[in-house]
Amino acid sequence: MARTPSSSSSSKSNHPHVLKTPQSKHRINFSSTRTPNPNPSPNPNYTNKETPQDHPIEVISRIRDYPEGKEKLAPILQAKPENNTLRVRADIGYRDFSLDGVSFSEEEDLDSFYKKFVESRINGVKLGAKCTIMMYGPTGSGKSHTMFGCSKQPGIVYRSLKGILGEEGSEGGDGEKLQLGTFVHVTVLEIYNEEIYDLLSTNGGGGIGIGWPKSGSGYKVRLEVMGKKAKNATFISGNEAGKISKEIQKVEKRRIIKSTLCNERSSRSHCLIILDVPTVGGRLMLVDMAGSENIDQAGQSGFEAKMQTAKINQGDSKLTMLLQDSFEDDKSKILMILCASPDPKEIHKTICTLEYGAKAKCIVRGPHTPIKDKLGAEDSSAGRLRIQDSSYGPVYL
Ligand SMILES: Nc1ncnc2c1ncn2[C@@H]1O[C@H](COP(=O)(O)OP(=O)(O)OP(=O)(O)O)[C@@H](O)[C@H]1O
C-alpha cells in the first residue's frame, strides 16, 4: 500500500453558471436555457429535452425489494416511465416526483440497473472524466446493497472497476479481460463525527491511530484534510477488478455500524471510495452515505444516541470538502441514487428522501466560485453547499 498521489488540477471555465431552481417543491426540471448536448446520451430512459449528461446532478431513484418477512400492503409507489415520475400515494392524495430515472429492484436487478444508469458514466471515467456517485436514503433502504451487491449479484463497486479496467486485452487471474496498461489507485475513507478515517490503513503510518472500543475492529487511522484531499491516505493499486473489489469490501466492514430497529447492520458513517485512473486522469468517487433517518425512526433512545445522530448529520460538511471538486468542476458529473423502500410504513422516509433529491438538483455550482463565497454572509457553515431555493431555506449537502 502506498500514499495517495497528489491530485490533478481540475479544468475550469470562465463563466460560472447558475442553475435554475425547480418550478415547484416536488419537481426537478432541467434548465431550458442550456445548450443542447451535441452527443446525446444513448440511454432510452431519459426523455427530458436535455440529456442528464448536460446537467451536473442527475437524480435517480432505486426502490428496493419488499423486505422479507414483512406483510405486503397495497403499493404506494408507482413509476411513470413516460416522464420519469415516481408517484407516491399518501393519505391526502398523490405526490409526483420528477426524476431522471426510476428503478424497482424487483423488476431490474443490479446488472440491468448498472447498464441503464451507471455504465455510461463509467465509460466517461475510463476516458478521463470525473464522476461522483452518491447513495442516499434511510437505513435499510438498500444503499450498501446497491453499492456492494450481495452473494448473487455484484454491486456498483465491482461493476465500475470491471468497466474501467476494461474488456479488451489479455485474460486476468479471475478470468476477467484486462485492458492493457490500465490500472487504478483506490482509497477508502470513512467519515464519522466530523473525522476522516483511512479504512485501508492497518497501522499507525503517517496518520493518527484512534481506538474504537465498542464496535470497531482494532485501530483506525485518522487523517487530516489538506486542501480538498485527505492527507497521507493509503491507496492500493491494481488492474484486477475482482481482487480490488474484495479488498474494498473487506475494509468497508471496518466502518462504524450499529444495529437499529430498521437494519441489523446499519451504517453510522459515510464511506467514500476514490478510484483514480492515472493513465487518463479519470476519477470516480463512490459515496455510501450514512442512513438518513432521524433518531426516533431508528428506534434508539437516550442522550448518547441523540448525540450520535446529530453528529452523523454534521459529517456532511467534511464529506462536501472531499467532494468539492465534483461540485465545482464544470465537467464533473454527479449521480445521486435515492434509495427507498416500497413498504407503506416507510412512506414518510421515502418522501423525505425524494424531497432531498429534488433539493440536490438545485445546487448552484460555479467553477470559479469557492463554495464558501456562494454562501450568504450570515452563514458560518463554510465548506457546505447551500441550496438556492427560498421555499426551502438553506439546505446543506
Ligand atoms: N434490492 C434489494 N433486494 C434484496 N435485498 C435487499 C435489497 N436492498 C437491500 N436489501 C437487503 O436489506 C438489508 C439492508 O440493506 P442495506 O444494508 O443495503 O441498507 P442501507 O441503506 O445501506 O442501510 P444503512 O444506512 O443502515 O447502512 C440488507 O440485508 C440487504 O441485503
The ligand as a MOL file (V3000), in Angstrom:
LIG
                    3D

  0  0  0     0  0            999 V3000
M  V30 BEGIN CTAB
M  V30 COUNTS 31 33 0 0 0
M  V30 BEGIN ATOM
M  V30 1 N -32.8680 -4.5650 -3.6080 0
M  V30 2 C -32.7140 -5.4270 -2.6220 0
M  V30 3 N -33.0220 -6.7190 -2.8070 0
M  V30 4 C -32.8510 -7.6070 -1.8170 0
M  V30 5 N -32.3700 -7.3130 -0.5910 0
M  V30 6 C -32.0530 -6.0480 -0.3590 0
M  V30 7 C -32.2010 -5.0320 -1.3590 0
M  V30 8 N -31.7980 -3.8740 -0.8350 0
M  V30 9 C -31.4170 -4.1380 0.4230 0
M  V30 10 N -31.5600 -5.4390 0.7070 0
M  V30 11 C -31.2370 -6.0960 1.9840 0
M  V30 12 O -31.7720 -5.3030 3.0360 0
M  V30 13 C -30.8340 -5.1570 4.0980 0
M  V30 14 C -30.4990 -3.6710 4.3220 0
M  V30 15 O -29.9190 -3.1560 3.1370 0
M  V30 16 P -28.6340 -2.2090 3.1520 0
M  V30 17 O -27.6710 -2.6550 4.2060 0
M  V30 18 O -28.1450 -2.1160 1.7580 0
M  V30 19 O -29.2920 -0.8570 3.6140 0
M  V30 20 P -28.5830 0.5600 3.7970 0
M  V30 21 O -29.4510 1.5550 3.1110 0
M  V30 22 O -27.1640 0.5150 3.3770 0
M  V30 23 O -28.7310 0.7740 5.3480 0
M  V30 24 P -27.7870 1.5790 6.3790 0
M  V30 25 O -27.9080 3.0280 6.0730 0
M  V30 26 O -28.3640 1.2610 7.7110 0
M  V30 27 O -26.4010 1.0440 6.1980 0
M  V30 28 C -29.6110 -5.9760 3.7100 0
M  V30 29 O -29.7220 -7.2360 4.3120 0
M  V30 30 C -29.7180 -6.0980 2.2200 0
M  V30 31 O -29.1200 -7.2660 1.7240 0
M  V30 END ATOM
M  V30 BEGIN BOND
M  V30 1 1 1 2
M  V30 2 1 2 3
M  V30 3 2 2 7
M  V30 4 2 3 4
M  V30 5 1 4 5
M  V30 6 2 5 6
M  V30 7 1 6 7
M  V30 8 1 6 10
M  V30 9 1 7 8
M  V30 10 2 8 9
M  V30 11 1 9 10
M  V30 12 1 10 11
M  V30 13 1 11 12
M  V30 14 1 11 30
M  V30 15 1 12 13
M  V30 16 1 13 14
M  V30 17 1 13 28
M  V30 18 1 14 15
M  V30 19 1 15 16
M  V30 20 2 16 17
M  V30 21 1 16 18
M  V30 22 1 16 19
M  V30 23 1 19 20
M  V30 24 2 20 21
M  V30 25 1 20 22
M  V30 26 1 20 23
M  V30 27 1 23 24
M  V30 28 2 24 25
M  V30 29 1 24 26
M  V30 30 1 24 27
M  V30 31 1 28 29
M  V30 32 1 28 30
M  V30 33 1 30 31
M  V30 END BOND
M  V30 END CTAB
M  END
